[in-house]
């Protein structure tokens, strides 16, 4: 019977690992559909960003109370995985509490620490459910989240509550079996929370307690494997992608735009005719982005890393004054389009034109509402830049499709003809300077 359980466990663990690796491989392939961008400079600063933004959650602590609650969930996820490691090894080797003989009294300390974290995670998840579904904070009831995104957030919180409850129940049953002197259930010392619950099981028979403990053990690890393979379909993929996204964050000064060198050279030549004329060799085949292939791979990584927390939209002045723009929606729409393109390639072996692009998801009105103030970039806790995507799409609209409001076209014409946004020739401007000097 023990051998059969080990075989079943190894098969389950192997399948879950294979499926997760397969789905992560698909996501990686989708991200690499983007254009190349070298973000390997200044590795020391990049490691610093990773430690402060991803591990330390630096930006979250602008709101200390919420940050502390989020950190409890985050720490629980990271640290309780040590307990998961023991469960996995027990399942493979057919042992029970494998680390106990090697860690002694420190093992009891560890499990107590895990239980404190588990209760903390359970409590915070309940609070977050209340914030989303009863208090209904503004950024959580936005129409951006209608349908699957809103359900996804709730599913994750409920799943974490169930997993923590199973963990505590498993420990309580285990402790009750220790108190009854059951075989294979070695003395660990009292656990801080399950030690309180265990006496409630004193009237249970040893077989009933073993059944409860084993059921919770199996459901706990099956739930973890299921959660692992749910991540690639969920916004909670940021649990993993926040780390590379923080490392590969763009290091330029916030607000600095990535000018197209070929266009910049044309403008320089227009302003300074004495310069040698620019060659046509560097002229790009297209300007800006119409579809995900035209975006940088970093922008596509941003789309997958989005937590859908809405801090970007809450800080966006256009969004807060009733404009259609929502930076969160920009990221979600980009991810949706990327997923559709990836599926298209998987089904056809190569991309087959489906008559759609990013403008099938994102409207011109949304793009024009952006003031390029960088509030969304500043507020994002995982270093996402919705602005980068907005600028590329606007560049395509204007330079590829000549699609701009009349007021903008007047300004463009003035710049082209008069070298300034105003409808005054250079000679008139020089005359004005002479008159006021």
C-alpha positions as CSV (number, residue, x, y, z in Angstrom):
1,X,0.0,0.0,0.0
2,X,2.8,2.4,0.9
3,X,4.6,1.6,-2.4
4,X,1.4,2.4,-4.3
5,X,1.0,5.7,-2.6
6,X,4.6,6.6,-3.5
7,X,4.1,5.6,-7.1
8,X,0.9,7.7,-7.3
9,X,2.6,10.7,-5.7
10,X,5.6,10.5,-8.0
11,X,3.3,10.3,-11.0
12,X,1.2,13.2,-9.8
13,X,4.3,15.4,-9.0
14,X,5.9,14.5,-12.4
15,X,2.8,15.3,-14.3
16,X,2.2,18.6,-12.5
17,X,5.9,19.6,-13.1
18,X,5.8,18.7,-16.8
19,X,2.5,20.6,-17.3
20,X,3.8,23.7,-15.5
21,X,7.1,23.6,-17.5
22,X,5.1,23.2,-20.8
23,X,2.8,26.2,-20.0
24,X,5.8,28.4,-18.9
25,X,7.5,27.5,-22.1
26,X,4.5,28.7,-24.1
27,X,4.5,32.0,-22.2
28,X,8.3,32.4,-22.8
29,X,7.8,31.8,-26.5
30,X,5.0,34.4,-26.6
31,X,7.2,37.0,-24.8
32,X,10.0,36.3,-27.3
33,X,7.6,37.3,-30.2
34,X,8.5,40.8,-29.3
35,X,11.3,42.9,-30.8
36,X,14.8,42.6,-29.3
37,X,15.8,45.1,-26.7
38,X,19.1,45.0,-24.8
39,X,18.5,45.4,-21.1
40,X,21.7,43.8,-19.7
41,X,23.5,46.9,-18.7
42,X,24.3,47.9,-15.1
43,X,23.8,44.5,-13.5
44,X,24.5,45.7,-10.0
45,X,21.6,48.2,-10.2
46,X,19.4,45.6,-11.7
47,X,20.0,43.2,-8.8
48,X,19.3,46.0,-6.4
49,X,16.0,46.6,-8.2
50,X,15.2,42.9,-7.9
51,X,15.9,42.8,-4.2
52,X,14.1,46.1,-3.3
53,X,11.1,45.9,-5.7
54,X,10.4,42.2,-6.0
55,X,11.7,40.7,-2.7
56,X,11.3,43.8,-0.6
57,X,8.2,45.1,-2.3
58,X,9.5,48.7,-1.8
59,X,6.7,50.5,-3.7
60,X,4.0,48.6,-1.9
61,X,5.0,50.3,1.4
62,X,3.7,53.7,0.3
63,X,0.6,52.4,1.9
64,X,2.1,50.6,5.0
65,X,-1.0,48.8,6.2
66,X,-1.9,47.2,2.9
67,X,1.8,46.6,2.2
68,X,2.1,44.7,5.5
69,X,-0.9,42.5,4.7
70,X,0.4,41.8,1.2
71,X,3.8,41.0,2.6
72,X,2.2,38.4,5.0
73,X,0.8,36.6,1.9
74,X,4.0,37.0,0.0
75,X,6.2,35.7,3.0
76,X,3.7,32.9,3.5
77,X,4.1,31.8,-0.2
78,X,7.9,31.9,-0.1
79,X,8.6,30.5,3.4
80,X,5.9,27.9,3.6
81,X,7.4,26.3,0.5
82,X,10.1,24.9,2.9
83,X,7.2,22.8,4.4
84,X,6.1,21.9,0.9
85,X,9.6,20.6,0.2
86,X,9.3,18.2,3.1
87,X,5.9,17.1,1.9
88,X,7.2,16.4,-1.5
89,X,10.2,14.4,-0.2
90,X,7.9,12.5,2.2
91,X,5.7,11.6,-0.7
92,X,8.6,10.4,-2.8
93,X,10.5,8.5,-0.1
94,X,7.5,7.2,1.8
95,X,8.6,8.9,5.0
96,X,6.8,11.1,7.6
97,X,8.2,14.4,8.7
98,X,11.6,13.7,7.1
99,X,13.3,16.8,8.5
100,X,12.4,16.1,12.2
101,X,15.3,13.8,13.1
102,X,17.8,16.2,11.6
103,X,16.5,19.5,13.0
104,X,15.3,18.4,16.4
105,X,13.8,21.3,18.5
106,X,14.4,23.7,15.6
107,X,11.9,21.7,13.6
108,X,9.2,22.6,16.1
109,X,10.2,26.3,15.8
110,X,10.0,26.1,12.1
111,X,6.5,24.5,12.1
112,X,5.3,27.1,14.7
113,X,6.6,29.8,12.4
114,X,4.8,28.3,9.4
115,X,1.6,28.1,11.4
116,X,1.8,31.8,12.4
117,X,2.3,32.6,8.7
118,X,-0.6,30.3,7.7
119,X,-3.0,32.0,10.1
120,X,-1.7,35.3,8.9
121,X,-2.3,34.4,5.3
122,X,-5.7,33.0,6.1
123,X,-6.7,36.2,7.9
124,X,-5.3,38.6,5.2
125,X,-7.1,36.6,2.4
126,X,-10.4,37.0,4.2
127,X,-9.7,40.8,4.6
128,X,-8.8,41.1,0.9
129,X,-12.0,39.2,0.0
130,X,-14.0,41.7,2.0
131,X,-12.2,44.6,0.4
132,X,-13.0,43.3,-3.1
133,X,-16.5,42.0,-2.6
134,X,-18.1,43.9,0.3
135,X,-16.4,47.2,0.8
136,X,-15.8,47.3,-3.0
137,X,-12.9,49.6,-3.3
138,X,-13.1,51.8,-6.4
139,X,-10.2,50.2,-8.3
140,X,-11.6,46.7,-7.7
141,X,-15.1,47.4,-9.1
142,X,-13.9,49.1,-12.3
143,X,-15.4,47.6,-15.5
144,X,-11.8,46.7,-16.5
145,X,-12.2,43.7,-14.2
146,X,-15.7,42.5,-15.3
147,X,-15.9,38.8,-16.0
148,X,-12.9,36.5,-15.6
149,X,-10.4,39.0,-14.0
150,X,-12.7,39.6,-11.0
151,X,-13.4,35.9,-10.5
152,X,-9.7,35.0,-10.9
153,X,-8.8,37.2,-8.0
154,X,-11.5,35.7,-5.8
155,X,-10.6,32.1,-6.8
156,X,-6.9,32.7,-5.7
157,X,-7.9,34.1,-2.4
158,X,-10.3,31.3,-1.7
159,X,-7.8,28.7,-2.7
160,X,-5.2,30.1,-0.4
161,X,-7.7,30.0,2.5
162,X,-8.4,26.4,1.8
163,X,-4.7,25.5,1.5
164,X,-3.9,27.1,4.8
165,X,-6.9,25.5,6.5
166,X,-5.8,22.1,5.2
167,X,-2.3,22.7,6.5
168,X,-3.5,23.6,10.0
169,X,-6.0,20.7,10.1
170,X,-3.2,18.3,9.0
171,X,-0.9,19.5,11.8
172,X,-3.7,19.3,14.3
173,X,-4.6,15.7,13.4
174,X,-0.9,14.9,13.4
175,X,-0.4,16.3,16.9
176,X,-3.5,14.5,18.2
177,X,-2.0,11.2,16.9
178,X,1.3,12.0,18.7
179,X,-0.6,12.5,21.9
180,X,-2.3,9.1,21.4
181,X,1.1,7.5,20.8
182,X,0.3,6.4,17.3
183,X,3.0,4.5,15.4
184,X,5.1,6.6,12.9
185,X,3.8,9.9,14.4
186,X,6.9,11.0,16.3
187,X,6.9,13.5,19.1
188,X,7.5,17.0,17.7
189,X,6.6,19.1,20.7
190,X,3.5,21.4,20.8
191,X,2.6,23.5,17.8
192,X,1.3,27.0,18.5
193,X,-2.1,26.8,16.8
194,X,-2.6,23.1,16.0
195,X,-1.6,22.4,19.6
196,X,-4.7,24.3,20.6
197,X,-6.9,22.4,18.1
198,X,-5.5,18.9,18.7
199,X,-7.3,18.3,22.0
200,X,-10.6,18.8,20.2
201,X,-9.8,15.6,18.4
202,X,-9.2,13.6,21.6
203,X,-12.4,11.5,21.1
204,X,-11.4,10.5,17.6
205,X,-10.0,7.0,17.1
206,X,-6.5,6.6,15.8
207,X,-7.8,5.3,12.4
208,X,-10.2,8.3,12.0
209,X,-7.3,10.7,12.8
210,X,-5.0,9.0,10.4
211,X,-7.7,9.2,7.7
212,X,-8.1,13.0,8.5
213,X,-4.4,13.6,8.5
214,X,-3.8,11.7,5.3
215,X,-6.8,13.3,3.5
216,X,-5.6,16.8,4.5
217,X,-2.0,15.9,3.4
218,X,-3.1,14.7,0.0
219,X,-5.5,17.5,-0.6
220,X,-2.9,20.1,0.5
221,X,-0.3,18.9,-1.9
222,X,-2.8,18.3,-4.8
223,X,-4.0,21.8,-4.2
224,X,-0.5,23.2,-4.4
225,X,0.2,21.3,-7.6
226,X,-3.2,22.6,-9.0
227,X,-2.3,26.1,-7.9
228,X,1.0,25.9,-9.6
229,X,-0.6,25.0,-12.9
230,X,-3.3,27.6,-12.5
231,X,-0.7,30.4,-12.3
232,X,0.0,30.5,-16.1
233,X,-3.7,31.2,-16.7
234,X,-4.0,33.8,-13.9
235,X,-2.9,37.3,-13.1
236,X,-1.1,35.7,-10.2
237,X,1.6,34.7,-12.6
238,X,3.2,37.9,-11.2
239,X,4.3,35.9,-8.2
240,X,7.0,34.5,-10.5
241,X,7.4,37.1,-13.2
242,X,7.8,40.0,-10.8
243,X,11.4,39.0,-10.3
244,X,12.6,39.0,-13.9
245,X,10.5,42.0,-14.6
246,X,12.1,44.0,-11.8
247,X,15.6,42.9,-12.9
248,X,15.0,43.9,-16.6
249,X,13.3,47.2,-15.7
250,X,14.3,50.1,-17.9
251,X,16.9,52.2,-16.0
252,X,16.5,55.5,-17.9
253,X,15.2,58.6,-16.2
254,X,11.4,58.3,-15.8
255,X,9.8,60.3,-18.6
256,X,12.6,59.9,-21.1
257,X,11.1,58.8,-24.4
258,X,12.9,56.4,-26.7
259,X,13.2,58.5,-29.9
260,X,13.6,56.8,-33.3
261,X,17.1,57.7,-34.4
262,X,16.2,57.9,-38.1
263,X,13.4,60.4,-37.5
264,X,15.6,62.3,-35.1
265,X,18.3,62.7,-37.7
266,X,15.8,64.0,-40.2
267,X,14.6,66.6,-37.7
268,X,18.2,67.6,-36.9
269,X,18.9,68.0,-40.7
270,X,15.8,70.1,-41.0
271,X,16.9,72.4,-38.1
272,X,20.5,72.5,-39.2
273,X,20.8,72.2,-43.0
274,X,24.6,72.5,-42.8
275,X,24.7,69.0,-41.4
276,X,25.3,66.1,-43.9
277,X,21.9,64.7,-45.1
278,X,20.9,61.5,-43.3
279,X,21.2,58.3,-45.2
280,X,18.1,56.2,-45.9
281,X,19.9,53.1,-44.7
282,X,18.5,53.4,-41.2
283,X,14.9,54.2,-42.1
284,X,12.6,51.7,-40.4
285,X,10.1,49.6,-42.4
286,X,7.4,50.7,-40.0
287,X,6.9,53.3,-37.3
288,X,5.5,52.3,-33.8
289,X,3.4,49.3,-33.1
290,X,0.2,47.8,-34.6
291,X,0.5,44.4,-33.1
292,X,2.4,42.5,-30.4
293,X,5.2,41.6,-32.9
294,X,6.1,45.4,-33.0
295,X,6.5,45.8,-29.3
296,X,9.6,45.1,-27.3
297,X,9.8,41.7,-25.5
298,X,10.0,43.7,-22.3
299,X,6.6,45.3,-23.0
300,X,5.2,41.7,-23.5
301,X,6.9,40.6,-20.3
302,X,5.2,43.6,-18.6
303,X,1.8,42.4,-19.9
304,X,2.3,39.0,-18.4
305,X,3.6,40.5,-15.1
306,X,0.6,42.8,-14.6
307,X,-1.0,42.1,-11.2
308,X,-4.2,43.9,-12.2
309,X,-4.1,45.8,-8.9
310,X,-5.2,49.0,-10.5
311,X,-2.7,51.3,-8.8
312,X,-1.7,52.6,-12.3
313,X,-5.3,53.5,-13.2
314,X,-6.0,55.0,-9.8
315,X,-3.0,57.3,-10.3
316,X,-3.8,58.2,-13.9
317,X,-5.1,61.8,-14.2
318,X,-6.9,61.0,-17.4
319,X,-8.7,58.0,-15.8
320,X,-9.6,59.9,-12.7
321,X,-11.2,62.8,-14.7
322,X,-13.5,60.4,-16.5
323,X,-11.4,59.7,-19.7
324,X,-11.6,56.3,-21.3
325,X,-8.0,55.5,-20.7
326,X,-7.1,52.9,-18.1
327,X,-3.4,51.8,-18.0
328,X,-4.5,48.6,-16.4
329,X,-6.7,47.8,-19.3
330,X,-3.9,48.6,-21.7
331,X,-1.8,45.8,-20.1
332,X,-4.7,43.4,-19.9
333,X,-5.6,44.0,-23.6
334,X,-2.0,43.5,-24.7
335,X,-1.8,40.2,-22.8
336,X,-5.1,39.1,-24.3
337,X,-3.9,39.9,-27.8
338,X,-0.6,38.1,-27.1
339,X,-2.4,35.0,-25.9
340,X,-4.5,35.0,-29.1
341,X,-1.4,35.4,-31.3
342,X,0.3,32.6,-29.4
343,X,-2.7,30.3,-29.9
344,X,-2.8,31.2,-33.6
345,X,0.8,30.2,-34.0
346,X,0.3,27.0,-32.0
347,X,-2.7,26.0,-34.1
348,X,-1.2,26.9,-37.5
349,X,2.5,26.3,-37.1
350,X,3.0,30.0,-37.9
351,X,1.0,33.2,-37.6
352,X,-1.9,33.4,-39.9
353,X,-3.4,36.8,-40.4
354,X,-6.7,36.9,-38.4
355,X,-7.6,40.4,-39.4
356,X,-7.0,41.7,-35.9
357,X,-4.3,43.6,-34.1
358,X,-3.8,45.6,-30.9
359,X,-6.2,48.3,-32.2
360,X,-8.9,45.6,-32.1
361,X,-8.6,45.8,-28.3
362,X,-7.4,49.3,-27.6
363,X,-9.2,52.3,-29.0
364,X,-7.8,55.6,-30.4
365,X,-9.7,57.5,-27.7
366,X,-7.9,55.7,-25.0
367,X,-4.5,56.4,-26.5
368,X,-5.1,60.1,-27.1
369,X,-6.2,60.6,-23.5
370,X,-2.7,59.8,-22.2
371,X,-0.8,62.9,-21.0
372,X,2.5,60.9,-20.8
373,X,2.8,62.0,-17.1
374,X,4.4,58.7,-16.1
375,X,2.1,58.3,-13.0
376,X,1.3,54.8,-14.0
377,X,4.9,53.8,-14.3
378,X,5.7,55.4,-11.0
379,X,3.0,53.6,-9.1
380,X,3.4,50.1,-10.5
381,X,4.8,47.8,-7.8
382,X,6.5,45.5,-10.3
383,X,8.1,48.0,-12.7
384,X,5.6,47.8,-15.5
385,X,5.4,50.6,-18.1
386,X,2.0,50.9,-19.8
387,X,3.3,54.2,-21.2
388,X,5.8,52.4,-23.4
389,X,2.9,50.5,-25.2
390,X,0.8,53.6,-25.4
391,X,3.6,55.6,-27.1
392,X,4.3,52.9,-29.6
393,X,0.6,52.6,-30.6
394,X,0.3,56.4,-30.9
395,X,3.4,56.5,-33.0
396,X,1.8,54.0,-35.4
397,X,-1.4,55.9,-35.5
398,X,0.3,59.2,-36.4
399,X,3.3,58.1,-38.5
400,X,1.8,55.1,-40.2
401,X,-1.9,56.1,-40.5
402,X,-1.8,59.9,-40.3
403,X,-4.5,59.5,-37.7
404,X,-4.3,62.5,-35.3
405,X,-6.7,65.2,-34.1
406,X,-6.9,68.3,-36.2
407,X,-5.2,70.3,-33.5
408,X,-2.2,68.0,-33.5
409,X,-2.0,68.1,-37.3
410,X,-1.9,71.9,-37.2
411,X,1.0,71.7,-34.7
412,X,2.8,69.1,-36.8
413,X,2.5,71.3,-39.9
414,X,3.8,74.3,-38.0
415,X,6.8,72.3,-36.8
416,X,7.5,71.0,-40.3
417,X,7.2,74.4,-42.0
418,X,8.2,76.9,-39.2
419,X,10.4,74.7,-37.0
420,X,8.2,75.5,-34.0
421,X,4.6,74.7,-32.8
422,X,3.5,78.2,-33.6
423,X,2.3,79.7,-36.9
424,X,5.1,82.1,-37.1
425,X,8.0,81.9,-39.6
426,X,11.6,81.9,-38.3
427,X,12.1,85.4,-39.7
428,X,9.0,86.6,-37.7
429,X,10.3,85.1,-34.5
430,X,13.7,86.6,-35.1
431,X,12.0,90.0,-35.6
432,X,10.1,89.6,-32.4
433,X,13.2,88.8,-30.5
434,X,14.8,92.0,-31.8
435,X,11.8,94.1,-30.8
436,X,11.7,92.8,-27.2
437,X,15.5,92.9,-26.7
